[in-house]
Amino acid sequence: DKHVRWTDFVANHRPTTDPPDAAPWHLDTDDQLDSFCGRRAAEIVRAATTGHTGDAGDHPLYLQVCFPGPHPPFDPTSEYLPDHPGLPAPISGPRNGPVSPIELRYRRAQRRWTANDIARSRRAYFGKVALVDHCIGRVLAALEETHLDEHAWIILAADHGELLGDHGLHGKVLPFESSIRIPLLIRPPGGTVARVDPGATQLLDVVATIRGVAGLDAGRWGTSLVDRVLAPSSPSSSSSSSPGVVFGNFGYVGLRTPELTMTWDVRSGDPLELFDRTVDPHQLENRVDDARYRDPMRAGWAVVVRERAQ
């Protein structure tokens, strides 16, 4: 059964191994693990005000809801599977410039996906997103019913995206936007006017923000985003004091700035990739050998070394 298949998968997992099950989930939506997490979280929210007046001001509550999705296996129930025609196509096109050895190794390890494989995976992924969105809605509804939304900071964060056939790849470990550019949604108590802040953040900032909400200092790592959320307008990305966000995986380390995405070999420090997203938003041309970008590469490497030393 599914439990046995997944137990074997986890025991023999590799970063490029295909999960054993595909959409749709064969049981009811309420029997899906994401549904259980949302349902249980809503129960905890409602129980938090049981026996109280409904004013949670004197009853602190920290609730961290960790939905398994959208993550392999992409197994939404059939009611959440979208139709093919409305789905965005994967990024494709001729690549220019050298291909990083990290990407080459990753490609060799992967099974080659057909166009049908990619379409099926994207459909299932977006279906999983829709299912998780429904589950989050159940938690938000419970907060509204209990009026805890008037006191609660709500943060929606994730640790990675999915390539889903972009550049003919699947998985998450390479420095393309669909893998590393992840939305972070924050709603302060009582809500605010919806807006987009173009500045970069990292998961360490989420921890610092939670500490800030609790009245603590941000701690050693990360920057609290409380002031940015409560600001009357969004700062421009260029106004941020951060030189960029450092990331890394499987032998490389990278830096994403508002304009550039750069990677280096983590051991030797050799430059591997430079994508100028201002002129190449789909990251089809690696400009690492372009002399015009030598200074940004040197400055970027200095940032990486400094950040990793902390």
Backbone as CSV, one residue per row, in Angstrom:
resi,resn,N_x,N_y,N_z,CA_x,CA_y,CA_z,C_x,C_y,C_z
1,ASP,0.846,-1.181,0.000,0.000,0.000,0.000,0.887,1.239,0.000
2,LYS,0.240,2.413,0.101,0.993,3.660,-0.016,2.037,3.805,1.088
3,HIS,1.697,3.403,2.294,2.650,3.522,3.400,3.921,2.726,3.115
4,VAL,3.765,1.508,2.624,4.928,0.666,2.324,5.755,1.277,1.200
5,ARG,5.092,1.767,0.158,5.812,2.371,-0.963,6.622,3.571,-0.511
6,TRP,6.033,4.405,0.360,6.741,5.597,0.796,7.803,5.288,1.840
7,THR,7.601,4.278,2.644,8.649,3.866,3.574,9.892,3.435,2.810
8,ASP,9.714,2.681,1.758,10.834,2.255,0.922,11.468,3.443,0.217
9,PHE,10.652,4.378,-0.243,11.172,5.562,-0.933,12.056,6.392,-0.011
10,VAL,11.587,6.627,1.206,12.355,7.428,2.160,13.658,6.729,2.525
11,ALA,13.604,5.415,2.702,14.801,4.665,3.094,15.876,4.707,2.016
12,ASN,15.469,4.814,0.760,16.425,4.786,-0.348,16.439,6.100,-1.119
13,HIS,16.064,7.187,-0.441,15.882,8.459,-1.138,17.197,9.048,-1.639
14,ARG,17.127,9.618,-2.819,18.184,10.454,-3.380,17.520,11.735,-3.873
15,PRO,18.288,12.844,-3.984,17.664,14.108,-4.392,16.977,14.046,-5.739
16,THR,17.350,13.093,-6.572,16.782,13.028,-7.915,15.815,11.864,-8.095
17,THR,15.454,11.183,-7.014,14.559,10.034,-7.108,13.119,10.490,-7.319
18,ASP,12.417,9.862,-8.243,11.015,10.187,-8.470,10.150,9.572,-7.374
19,PRO,9.203,10.343,-6.797,8.286,9.780,-5.806,7.437,8.672,-6.416
20,PRO,6.931,7.751,-5.594,6.228,6.587,-6.125,4.774,6.825,-6.502
21,ASP,4.153,7.908,-6.045,2.725,8.097,-6.284,2.454,9.406,-7.011
22,ALA,1.467,9.408,-7.857,1.070,10.598,-8.594,-0.365,10.957,-8.243
23,ALA,-0.767,12.154,-8.667,-2.141,12.595,-8.437,-3.094,11.761,-9.291
24,PRO,-4.365,11.671,-8.923,-4.925,12.270,-7.714,-4.844,11.346,-6.503
25,TRP,-4.962,11.960,-5.331,-5.068,11.209,-4.078,-6.314,10.335,-4.141
26,HIS,-6.183,9.088,-3.734,-7.251,8.129,-3.977,-8.338,8.121,-2.906
27,LEU,-8.149,8.863,-1.820,-9.170,8.931,-0.780,-9.851,10.301,-0.809
28,ASP,-10.761,10.538,0.123,-11.458,11.814,0.181,-10.502,12.937,0.574
29,THR,-10.896,14.163,0.239,-10.069,15.320,0.576,-9.813,15.414,2.075
30,ASP,-10.812,15.115,2.896,-10.643,15.204,4.346,-9.675,14.163,4.893
31,ASP,-9.355,13.148,4.101,-8.397,12.127,4.521,-6.976,12.453,4.068
32,GLN,-6.804,13.583,3.400,-5.485,14.006,2.938,-4.725,14.621,4.113
33,LEU,-3.404,14.429,4.160,-2.624,14.885,5.309,-2.667,16.402,5.464
34,ASP,-2.643,17.142,4.353,-2.745,18.599,4.450,-4.078,19.002,5.076
35,SER,-5.139,18.292,4.704,-6.456,18.581,5.278,-6.462,18.326,6.781
36,PHE,-5.812,17.248,7.203,-5.729,16.959,8.637,-5.024,18.099,9.365
37,CYS,-3.911,18.588,8.810,-3.163,19.671,9.464,-4.016,20.929,9.588
38,GLY,-4.713,21.289,8.512,-5.561,22.470,8.564,-6.715,22.310,9.525
39,ARG,-7.331,21.142,9.512,-8.466,20.871,10.402,-8.036,20.902,11.865
40,ARG,-6.905,20.265,12.164,-6.424,20.221,13.552,-6.009,21.613,14.024
41,ALA,-5.376,22.389,13.148,-4.983,23.749,13.520,-6.209,24.598,13.832
42,ALA,-7.267,24.455,13.030,-8.498,25.203,13.281,-9.108,24.804,14.624
43,GLU,-9.039,23.529,14.967,-9.551,23.064,16.257,-8.773,23.702,17.408
44,ILE,-7.452,23.786,17.258,-6.622,24.381,18.312,-6.958,25.856,18.481
45,VAL,-7.166,26.557,17.367,-7.524,27.974,17.431,-8.833,28.154,18.194
46,ARG,-9.838,27.358,17.853,-11.137,27.493,18.524,-11.039,27.124,20.002
47,ALA,-10.219,26.128,20.313,-10.066,25.717,21.712,-9.342,26.773,22.536
48,ALA,-8.563,27.621,21.880,-7.774,28.621,22.604,-8.656,29.634,23.315
49,THR,-9.881,29.826,22.837,-10.773,30.800,23.469,-11.876,30.147,24.279
50,THR,-11.874,28.834,24.380,-12.905,28.140,25.150,-12.824,28.544,26.625
51,GLY,-13.927,29.017,27.144,-13.955,29.414,28.545,-13.477,30.825,28.781
52,HIS,-13.071,31.519,27.714,-12.634,32.901,27.859,-13.675,33.824,27.230
53,THR,-13.454,35.098,27.319,-14.406,36.072,26.784,-14.265,36.223,25.280
54,GLY,-13.240,35.641,24.722,-12.983,35.835,23.298,-11.855,36.811,23.065
55,ASP,-11.504,37.570,24.117,-10.374,38.486,24.001,-9.111,37.717,24.338
56,ALA,-8.257,37.497,23.322,-7.057,36.683,23.530,-5.865,37.512,23.981
57,GLY,-6.109,38.783,24.337,-4.985,39.639,24.671,-4.142,39.117,25.817
58,ASP,-4.784,38.448,26.801,-4.055,37.933,27.959,-3.735,36.453,27.827
59,HIS,-3.961,35.890,26.667,-3.755,34.462,26.472,-2.899,34.248,25.226
60,PRO,-1.601,34.414,25.351,-0.729,34.289,24.164,-0.849,32.913,23.516
61,LEU,-0.825,32.894,22.216,-0.903,31.643,21.461,0.097,31.702,20.316
62,TYR,0.982,30.709,20.280,1.872,30.548,19.124,1.501,29.239,18.448
63,LEU,1.106,29.316,17.202,0.680,28.134,16.459,1.477,28.056,15.163
64,GLN,2.232,26.983,15.009,3.014,26.753,13.791,2.405,25.562,13.062
65,VAL,1.861,25.811,11.897,1.182,24.778,11.114,2.073,24.416,9.933
66,CYS,2.550,23.195,9.909,3.496,22.755,8.877,2.777,21.828,7.895
67,PHE,2.279,22.393,6.824,1.621,21.578,5.799,2.670,20.801,5.012
68,PRO,2.459,19.520,4.784,3.409,18.754,3.957,3.484,19.269,2.526
69,GLY,2.382,19.777,1.997,2.359,20.259,0.618,2.531,21.761,0.545
70,PRO,2.799,22.268,-0.656,3.007,21.513,-1.901,4.425,20.949,-1.983
71,HIS,4.547,19.674,-1.821,5.838,18.988,-1.810,5.584,17.581,-2.332
72,PRO,6.566,16.991,-2.996,6.357,15.599,-3.424,5.931,14.732,-2.236
73,PRO,4.941,13.873,-2.423,4.241,13.597,-3.684,3.194,14.655,-4.011
74,PHE,3.126,15.070,-5.266,2.105,16.019,-5.690,0.803,15.240,-5.888
75,ASP,0.058,15.087,-4.822,-1.100,14.186,-4.838,-2.369,14.854,-4.323
76,PRO,-2.821,15.940,-4.958,-4.096,16.514,-4.550,-5.242,15.578,-4.913
77,THR,-6.375,15.796,-4.292,-7.556,15.039,-4.686,-8.061,15.561,-6.027
78,SER,-8.877,14.768,-6.695,-9.301,15.095,-8.056,-10.041,16.422,-8.133
79,GLU,-10.734,16.820,-7.065,-11.496,18.069,-7.122,-10.591,19.298,-7.203
80,TYR,-9.308,19.146,-6.859,-8.392,20.281,-6.910,-7.449,20.237,-8.112
81,LEU,-7.533,19.223,-8.925,-6.686,19.152,-10.115,-7.194,20.142,-11.159
82,PRO,-6.360,21.105,-11.584,-6.820,22.092,-12.563,-6.822,21.518,-13.975
83,ASP,-7.514,22.199,-14.878,-7.513,21.803,-16.281,-6.196,22.211,-16.931
84,HIS,-5.751,21.430,-17.900,-4.484,21.705,-18.576,-4.420,23.077,-19.249
85,PRO,-5.462,23.531,-19.979,-5.306,24.742,-20.802,-4.929,25.992,-20.019
86,GLY,-5.320,26.073,-18.750,-5.059,27.288,-18.000,-3.716,27.341,-17.301
87,LEU,-2.892,26.323,-17.424,-1.634,26.272,-16.681,-0.524,27.007,-17.424
88,PRO,0.327,27.744,-16.704,1.471,28.385,-17.366,2.457,27.344,-17.870
89,ALA,3.070,27.640,-19.010,4.042,26.713,-19.602,5.376,26.830,-18.876
90,PRO,6.173,25.770,-18.861,7.512,25.858,-18.257,8.419,26.759,-19.075
91,ILE,9.445,27.289,-18.423,10.435,28.126,-19.107,11.308,27.241,-19.982
92,SER,11.449,27.624,-21.223,12.297,26.867,-22.141,12.937,27.842,-23.119
93,GLY,13.863,27.359,-23.899,14.542,28.201,-24.870,16.009,27.866,-24.915
94,PRO,16.704,28.330,-25.945,18.138,28.035,-26.060,18.929,28.672,-24.933
95,ARG,19.872,27.932,-24.399,20.747,28.415,-23.331,22.057,28.890,-23.937
96,ASN,22.567,30.000,-23.427,23.836,30.547,-23.888,24.816,30.612,-22.726
97,GLY,26.099,30.463,-23.043,27.123,30.504,-22.018,27.364,29.141,-21.414
98,PRO,28.391,29.035,-20.572,28.741,27.731,-19.988,27.659,27.223,-19.041
99,VAL,27.541,25.906,-18.967,26.623,25.273,-18.020,27.420,24.853,-16.795
100,SER,26.952,25.209,-15.628,27.686,24.907,-14.409,27.834,23.404,-14.214
101,PRO,28.986,22.959,-13.683,29.162,21.523,-13.419,28.143,20.984,-12.421
102,ILE,27.646,21.842,-11.543,26.610,21.411,-10.598,25.345,21.034,-11.367
103,GLU,24.968,21.875,-12.319,23.781,21.569,-13.123,23.999,20.334,-13.982
104,LEU,25.192,20.190,-14.545,25.473,19.019,-15.378,25.337,17.732,-14.571
105,ARG,25.881,17.719,-13.351,25.760,16.532,-12.506,24.301,16.260,-12.165
106,TYR,23.572,17.321,-11.897,22.161,17.170,-11.546,21.364,16.622,-12.725
107,ARG,21.665,17.118,-13.917,20.960,16.629,-15.108,21.259,15.152,-15.356
108,ARG,22.509,14.762,-15.204,22.872,13.367,-15.460,22.177,12.424,-14.488
109,ALA,21.943,12.901,-13.280,21.328,12.049,-12.259,19.817,11.934,-12.428
110,GLN,19.224,12.843,-13.186,17.775,12.840,-13.324,17.318,11.985,-14.495
111,ARG,16.156,11.389,-14.301,15.494,10.752,-15.434,14.974,11.844,-16.364
112,ARG,15.153,11.644,-17.668,14.679,12.649,-18.615,13.148,12.636,-18.668
113,TRP,12.565,13.782,-18.438,11.113,13.899,-18.456,10.610,14.194,-19.861
114,THR,9.491,13.583,-20.222,8.826,13.900,-21.476,7.930,15.124,-21.264
115,ALA,7.441,15.688,-22.365,6.525,16.825,-22.264,5.277,16.442,-21.473
116,ASN,4.836,15.210,-21.628,3.664,14.749,-20.885,3.970,14.622,-19.395
117,ASP,5.179,14.167,-19.062,5.584,14.090,-17.655,5.532,15.476,-17.012
118,ILE,6.074,16.461,-17.730,6.131,17.828,-17.202,4.726,18.388,-17.021
119,ALA,3.875,18.199,-18.031,2.508,18.718,-17.939,1.756,18.083,-16.775
120,ARG,1.926,16.783,-16.601,1.241,16.082,-15.518,1.751,16.557,-14.155
121,SER,3.067,16.765,-14.046,3.646,17.211,-12.785,3.183,18.623,-12.435
122,ARG,3.159,19.511,-13.414,2.729,20.885,-13.156,1.255,20.917,-12.752
123,ARG,0.446,20.124,-13.418,-0.977,20.074,-13.076,-1.156,19.603,-11.631
124,ALA,-0.429,18.555,-11.259,-0.550,18.035,-9.900,-0.018,19.028,-8.869
125,TYR,1.072,19.720,-9.201,1.652,20.691,-8.263,0.677,21.836,-8.000
126,PHE,0.137,22.410,-9.073,-0.797,23.515,-8.889,-2.068,23.048,-8.184
127,GLY,-2.450,21.801,-8.395,-3.568,21.254,-7.649,-3.261,21.151,-6.168
128,LYS,-2.031,20.771,-5.869,-1.612,20.677,-4.468,-1.598,22.063,-3.814
129,VAL,-1.154,23.069,-4.566,-1.181,24.440,-4.054,-2.614,24.854,-3.729
130,ALA,-3.548,24.526,-4.628,-4.952,24.871,-4.398,-5.500,24.169,-3.160
131,LEU,-5.113,22.919,-2.963,-5.567,22.177,-1.787,-5.033,22.813,-0.509
132,VAL,-3.745,23.141,-0.487,-3.159,23.767,0.704,-3.801,25.131,0.953
133,ASP,-4.083,25.871,-0.116,-4.752,27.160,0.022,-6.112,26.988,0.711
134,HIS,-6.831,25.953,0.322,-8.113,25.650,0.968,-7.913,25.355,2.458
135,CYS,-6.876,24.605,2.780,-6.607,24.246,4.181,-6.222,25.470,4.998
136,ILE,-5.432,26.362,4.414,-5.080,27.606,5.103,-6.338,28.428,5.359
137,GLY,-7.253,28.405,4.402,-8.509,29.124,4.576,-9.292,28.652,5.785
138,ARG,-9.226,27.369,6.079,-9.925,26.841,7.255,-9.329,27.422,8.542
139,VAL,-8.010,27.566,8.574,-7.359,28.136,9.756,-7.722,29.612,9.893
140,LEU,-7.686,30.346,8.778,-8.026,31.769,8.820,-9.478,31.971,9.245
141,ALA,-10.365,31.090,8.781,-11.771,31.191,9.172,-11.931,31.012,10.678
142,ALA,-11.176,30.085,11.255,-11.237,29.872,12.704,-10.727,31.096,13.457
143,LEU,-9.679,31.725,12.943,-9.167,32.944,13.573,-10.212,34.055,13.545
144,GLU,-10.925,34.180,12.432,-11.955,35.211,12.325,-13.135,34.914,13.252
145,GLU,-13.545,33.651,13.306,-14.675,33.272,14.163,-14.403,33.604,15.627
146,THR,-13.174,33.393,16.056,-12.805,33.602,17.461,-12.282,35.009,17.723
147,HIS,-12.219,35.822,16.677,-11.699,37.191,16.758,-10.217,37.233,17.119
148,LEU,-9.564,36.096,17.051,-8.117,36.097,17.285,-7.373,36.807,16.162
149,ASP,-8.008,36.943,15.002,-7.345,37.640,13.900,-7.088,39.101,14.239
150,GLU,-7.821,39.633,15.228,-7.606,41.018,15.637,-6.320,41.178,16.439
151,HIS,-5.767,40.066,16.909,-4.556,40.097,17.732,-3.379,39.378,17.072
152,ALA,-3.660,38.593,16.046,-2.656,37.645,15.541,-1.833,38.207,14.389
153,TRP,-0.555,37.917,14.437,0.311,38.055,13.268,0.239,36.730,12.509
154,ILE,-0.027,36.808,11.219,-0.138,35.610,10.384,0.985,35.639,9.355
155,ILE,1.804,34.608,9.348,2.955,34.526,8.446,2.840,33.254,7.618
156,LEU,2.930,33.403,6.314,2.931,32.255,5.411,4.289,32.197,4.728
157,ALA,5.048,31.155,5.024,6.411,31.034,4.511,6.636,29.636,3.966
158,ALA,7.645,29.492,3.123,8.035,28.192,2.578,9.539,28.199,2.367
159,ASP,10.123,27.012,2.206,11.581,26.939,2.130,12.112,26.798,0.713
160,HIS,11.282,26.468,-0.255,11.776,26.369,-1.631,10.614,26.291,-2.596
161,GLY,10.902,26.565,-3.866,9.921,26.382,-4.920,10.162,25.068,-5.636
162,GLU,9.730,24.998,-6.891,9.900,23.784,-7.695,10.206,24.185,-9.138
163,LEU,11.135,23.475,-9.763,11.487,23.761,-11.157,10.378,23.330,-12.116
164,LEU,9.773,22.191,-11.880,8.586,21.767,-12.629,8.769,21.827,-14.139
165,GLY,9.935,21.415,-14.601,10.176,21.381,-16.034,10.835,22.615,-16.588
166,ASP,11.018,23.668,-15.797,11.762,24.835,-16.275,13.170,24.404,-16.672
167,HIS,13.604,24.812,-17.850,14.924,24.437,-18.379,15.070,22.920,-18.509
168,GLY,13.945,22.217,-18.578,13.988,20.765,-18.704,14.366,20.050,-17.426
169,LEU,14.214,20.709,-16.280,14.652,20.161,-14.994,13.474,20.018,-14.035
170,HIS,13.649,19.160,-13.056,12.680,19.086,-11.975,13.435,19.001,-10.661
171,GLY,12.721,19.252,-9.570,13.380,19.322,-8.270,13.488,20.764,-7.816
172,LYS,14.537,21.053,-7.032,14.576,22.363,-6.376,15.978,22.927,-6.154
173,VAL,17.036,22.207,-6.401,18.323,22.582,-5.820,19.134,23.559,-6.655
174,LEU,18.685,23.924,-7.841,19.462,24.804,-8.706,18.994,26.252,-8.562
175,PRO,19.860,27.226,-8.925,19.593,28.629,-8.584,18.693,29.365,-9.565
176,PHE,17.652,28.714,-10.049,16.709,29.377,-10.931,15.557,29.952,-10.103
177,GLU,14.931,30.999,-10.636,13.925,31.731,-9.884,12.788,30.842,-9.386
178,SER,12.354,29.897,-10.199,11.240,29.048,-9.775,11.602,28.183,-8.578
179,SER,12.881,28.044,-8.306,13.335,27.250,-7.168,13.596,28.105,-5.931
180,ILE,14.179,29.298,-6.128,14.654,30.063,-4.974,13.842,31.312,-4.666
181,ARG,12.995,31.766,-5.596,12.201,32.970,-5.323,10.837,32.540,-4.795
182,ILE,10.658,32.673,-3.487,9.471,32.154,-2.819,8.731,33.313,-2.150
183,PRO,7.438,33.448,-2.375,6.687,34.521,-1.710,6.679,34.347,-0.195
184,LEU,6.679,35.470,0.502,6.525,35.500,1.955,5.376,36.448,2.252
185,LEU,4.316,35.938,2.855,3.127,36.735,3.151,3.042,36.972,4.648
186,ILE,2.857,38.243,5.025,2.735,38.603,6.440,1.536,39.533,6.607
187,ARG,0.670,39.190,7.545,-0.508,40.014,7.856,-0.446,40.392,9.330
188,PRO,-0.372,41.694,9.646,-0.335,42.101,11.049,-1.725,42.022,11.671
189,PRO,-1.833,42.169,12.985,-3.139,42.100,13.639,-4.130,43.092,13.029
190,GLY,-5.330,42.609,12.752,-6.354,43.465,12.186,-6.236,43.686,10.700
191,GLY,-5.148,43.235,10.099,-4.977,43.379,8.659,-4.327,44.692,8.276
192,THR,-4.044,44.842,6.999,-3.425,46.050,6.467,-3.765,46.134,4.990
193,VAL,-3.424,47.239,4.374,-3.640,47.378,2.935,-2.654,46.469,2.209
194,ALA,-3.161,45.648,1.312,-2.295,44.705,0.597,-1.309,45.457,-0.288
195,ARG,-0.061,45.052,-0.242,0.975,45.649,-1.079,2.110,44.654,-1.241
196,VAL,2.979,44.936,-2.189,4.116,44.066,-2.480,5.397,44.807,-2.137
197,ASP,6.228,44.182,-1.330,7.558,44.694,-1.001,8.552,43.926,-1.856
198,PRO,9.274,44.599,-2.757,10.178,43.876,-3.663,11.492,43.446,-3.032
199,GLY,11.728,43.823,-1.784,12.989,43.475,-1.151,13.126,41.987,-0.895
200,ALA,14.367,41.536,-0.784,14.650,40.118,-0.548,14.626,39.812,0.949
201,THR,14.213,38.600,1.275,14.232,38.115,2.650,14.772,36.692,2.655
202,GLN,14.954,36.156,3.843,15.359,34.764,3.992,14.648,34.195,5.219
203,LEU,14.681,32.880,5.368,13.937,32.267,6.465,14.432,32.725,7.835
204,LEU,15.706,33.073,7.938,16.208,33.604,9.203,15.457,34.873,9.598
205,ASP,15.010,35.644,8.600,14.244,36.854,8.892,12.876,36.520,9.485
206,VAL,12.322,35.376,9.120,11.040,34.964,9.691,11.196,34.723,11.191
207,VAL,12.268,34.045,11.564,12.533,33.807,12.990,12.709,35.130,13.723
208,ALA,13.494,36.032,13.135,13.722,37.334,13.761,12.419,38.130,13.869
209,THR,11.553,37.994,12.881,10.269,38.693,12.906,9.381,38.167,14.026
210,ILE,9.338,36.863,14.191,8.542,36.276,15.272,9.068,36.745,16.627
211,ARG,10.386,36.809,16.762,10.965,37.321,18.004,10.567,38.782,18.216
212,GLY,10.576,39.560,17.134,10.186,40.960,17.246,8.740,41.126,17.669
213,VAL,7.860,40.316,17.112,6.445,40.349,17.485,6.277,40.036,18.969
214,ALA,7.116,39.144,19.492,7.043,38.751,20.906,7.723,39.761,21.826
215,GLY,8.253,40.835,21.252,8.897,41.852,22.064,10.345,41.578,22.381
216,LEU,10.952,40.623,21.671,12.351,40.282,21.883,13.214,40.927,20.807
217,ASP,14.525,40.965,21.052,15.421,41.431,20.003,15.482,40.380,18.903
218,ALA,15.983,40.779,17.746,15.967,39.899,16.573,16.854,38.685,16.738
219,GLY,17.797,38.739,17.650,18.719,37.625,17.803,19.950,37.803,16.928
220,ARG,20.786,36.799,16.916,22.071,36.903,16.225,21.920,36.882,14.713
221,TRP,20.968,36.115,14.212,20.818,35.956,12.769,19.459,36.475,12.320
222,GLY,19.444,37.046,11.139,18.196,37.506,10.556,17.845,38.919,10.966
223,THR,16.884,39.495,10.251,16.417,40.856,10.486,14.903,40.838,10.638
224,SER,14.407,41.462,11.694,12.963,41.531,11.885,12.331,42.353,10.766
225,LEU,11.209,41.864,10.254,10.490,42.544,9.180,9.294,43.332,9.700
226,VAL,9.155,43.444,11.008,7.988,44.105,11.586,7.858,45.531,11.074
227,ASP,8.941,46.295,11.090,8.871,47.689,10.647,8.517,47.786,9.170
228,ARG,9.034,46.870,8.357,8.714,46.889,6.932,7.246,46.573,6.694
229,VAL,6.697,45.666,7.483,5.282,45.319,7.325,4.387,46.481,7.741
230,LEU,4.753,47.169,8.804,3.928,48.250,9.334,4.181,49.581,8.656
231,ALA,5.189,49.658,7.798,5.483,50.903,7.087,4.301,51.290,6.205
232,PRO,4.040,52.599,6.049,2.885,53.022,5.242,3.009,52.693,3.766
233,SER,4.227,52.494,3.279,4.426,52.127,1.877,5.634,51.218,1.781
234,SER,5.734,50.497,0.674,6.830,49.547,0.495,8.102,50.274,0.104
235,PRO,9.233,49.961,0.751,10.500,50.510,0.291,10.887,49.884,-1.030
236,SER,11.636,50.633,-1.822,12.124,50.057,-3.069,13.189,49.032,-2.750
237,SER,13.384,48.085,-3.667,14.382,47.045,-3.428,15.765,47.641,-3.285
238,SER,16.006,48.784,-3.947,17.330,49.398,-3.888,17.585,50.076,-2.556
239,SER,16.499,50.320,-1.768,16.685,50.999,-0.493,17.064,50.040,0.622
240,SER,17.001,48.759,0.353,17.323,47.781,1.381,18.805,47.836,1.715
241,SER,19.119,47.686,3.011,20.518,47.678,3.423,21.184,46.345,3.138
242,SER,20.401,45.324,2.816,20.960,44.004,2.558,21.627,43.956,1.192
243,PRO,22.844,43.383,1.105,23.509,43.257,-0.196,22.962,42.114,-1.031
244,GLY,22.036,41.362,-0.489,21.474,40.221,-1.203,21.269,39.065,-0.248
245,VAL,20.736,37.989,-0.768,20.461,36.795,0.029,21.399,35.680,-0.402
246,VAL,22.105,35.109,0.564,23.033,34.010,0.293,22.273,32.691,0.399
247,PHE,22.523,31.802,-0.545,21.877,30.496,-0.536,22.881,29.472,-1.040
248,GLY,22.553,28.207,-0.970,23.477,27.198,-1.463,22.908,25.809,-1.356
249,ASN,23.515,24.891,-2.120,23.047,23.513,-2.125,23.996,22.681,-2.964
250,PHE,24.240,21.459,-2.583,24.900,20.454,-3.412,26.179,20.958,-4.093
251,GLY,27.039,21.592,-3.308,28.357,21.931,-3.831,28.522,23.340,-4.342
252,TYR,27.477,24.145,-4.297,27.640,25.530,-4.726,27.058,26.457,-3.668
253,VAL,27.495,27.712,-3.723,26.920,28.751,-2.885,26.568,29.906,-3.800
254,GLY,25.484,30.600,-3.502,25.019,31.643,-4.402,24.617,32.903,-3.674
255,LEU,24.452,33.955,-4.460,23.993,35.243,-3.951,22.963,35.789,-4.932
256,ARG,21.801,36.131,-4.414,20.769,36.765,-5.234,20.615,38.205,-4.787
257,THR,20.895,39.145,-5.685,20.698,40.567,-5.443,19.449,41.001,-6.213
258,PRO,19.025,42.262,-6.084,17.853,42.687,-6.859,18.013,42.533,-8.365
259,GLU,19.251,42.507,-8.863,19.463,42.418,-10.312,20.120,41.128,-10.766
260,LEU,20.983,40.542,-9.944,21.834,39.440,-10.387,21.617,38.187,-9.548
261,THR,21.861,37.043,-10.171,21.970,35.767,-9.462,23.335,35.192,-9.791
262,MET,24.160,34.948,-8.765,25.535,34.493,-8.969,25.795,33.248,-8.137
263,THR,26.606,32.333,-8.663,26.982,31.140,-7.903,28.471,30.883,-8.026
264,TRP,29.014,30.197,-7.010,30.426,29.831,-6.963,30.552,28.396,-6.469
265,ASP,31.646,27.745,-6.816,31.971,26.448,-6.235,32.273,26.655,-4.757
266,VAL,31.610,25.910,-3.880,31.704,26.175,-2.458,33.094,25.875,-1.912
267,ARG,33.846,24.990,-2.555,35.174,24.636,-2.051,36.266,25.521,-2.630
268,SER,36.245,25.707,-3.943,37.327,26.453,-4.588,37.056,27.941,-4.679
269,GLY,35.785,28.329,-4.612,35.430,29.727,-4.807,35.382,30.140,-6.263
270,ASP,35.543,29.198,-7.187,35.505,29.529,-8.615,34.101,29.968,-9.017
271,PRO,33.993,31.059,-9.793,32.675,31.486,-10.272,32.072,30.438,-11.206
272,LEU,30.790,30.182,-11.047,30.091,29.202,-11.875,29.041,29.840,-12.775
273,GLU,28.267,30.754,-12.214,27.155,31.323,-12.974,26.940,32.785,-12.611
274,LEU,26.484,33.548,-13.580,25.982,34.896,-13.344,24.837,35.141,-14.320
275,PHE,23.656,35.363,-13.769,22.488,35.688,-14.578,22.068,37.120,-14.261
276,ASP,21.991,37.948,-15.287,21.520,39.323,-15.130,20.019,39.326,-15.402
277,ARG,19.228,39.311,-14.351,17.789,39.163,-14.508,17.120,40.415,-15.051
278,THR,17.837,41.560,-15.072,17.248,42.772,-15.636,17.087,42.663,-17.146
279,VAL,17.955,41.893,-17.797,17.865,41.712,-19.251,17.568,40.266,-19.623
280,ASP,17.621,39.378,-18.645,17.443,37.944,-18.899,16.620,37.339,-17.762
281,PRO,15.340,37.718,-17.649,14.543,37.271,-16.500,14.351,35.766,-16.425
282,HIS,14.470,35.063,-17.557,14.295,33.608,-17.550,15.610,32.857,-17.348
283,GLN,16.699,33.591,-17.145,18.010,32.992,-16.845,18.436,31.990,-17.925
284,LEU,18.459,32.463,-19.141,18.849,31.625,-20.275,20.296,31.846,-20.691
285,GLU,20.930,32.912,-20.185,22.305,33.211,-20.595,23.204,33.364,-19.374
286,ASN,24.175,32.480,-19.251,25.159,32.546,-18.176,26.275,33.491,-18.598
287,ARG,26.396,34.642,-17.930,27.360,35.680,-18.284,28.590,35.646,-17.380
288,VAL,28.886,34.489,-16.805,29.990,34.413,-15.856,31.322,34.772,-16.489
289,ASP,31.480,34.581,-17.796,32.735,34.906,-18.476,32.730,36.297,-19.088
290,ASP,31.683,37.057,-18.886,31.583,38.406,-19.440,32.384,39.361,-18.558
291,ALA,33.391,39.996,-19.128,34.286,40.865,-18.357,33.544,42.023,-17.695
292,ARG,32.409,42.403,-18.242,31.664,43.526,-17.672,31.097,43.203,-16.287
293,TYR,31.076,41.935,-15.932,30.490,41.539,-14.650,31.540,41.079,-13.637
294,ARG,32.805,41.310,-13.938,33.847,40.845,-13.012,33.758,41.540,-11.658
295,ASP,33.535,42.840,-11.667,33.455,43.563,-10.393,32.274,43.094,-9.540
296,PRO,31.066,42.948,-10.109,29.971,42.409,-9.290,30.251,41.007,-8.759
297,MET,30.952,40.185,-9.554,31.274,38.839,-9.079,32.230,38.895,-7.895
298,ARG,33.249,39.757,-7.981,34.198,39.884,-6.865,33.484,40.403,-5.614
299,ALA,32.668,41.441,-5.795,31.949,42.004,-4.653,30.980,40.977,-4.066
300,GLY,30.338,40.209,-4.936,29.408,39.185,-4.465,30.103,38.106,-3.665
301,TRP,31.270,37.684,-4.128,32.008,36.648,-3.401,32.423,37.149,-2.024
302,ALA,32.773,38.430,-1.925,33.129,38.995,-0.623,31.935,38.945,0.333
303,VAL,30.745,39.208,-0.190,29.538,39.124,0.634,29.310,37.694,1.109
304,VAL,29.477,36.738,0.198,29.276,35.332,0.550,30.244,34.904,1.646
305,VAL,31.515,35.250,1.494,32.525,34.878,2.487,32.178,35.489,3.843
306,ARG,31.780,36.754,3.838,31.444,37.423,5.096,30.226,36.783,5.761
307,GLU,29.199,36.496,4.964,27.983,35.910,5.525,28.240,34.504,6.072
308,ARG,29.030,33.727,5.352,29.281,32.353,5.787,30.199,32.296,7.003
309,ALA,30.935,33.364,7.250,31.832,33.394,8.405,31.085,33.716,9.696
310,GLN,29.879,34.224,9.580,29.134,34.620,10.776,28.540,33.409,11.499
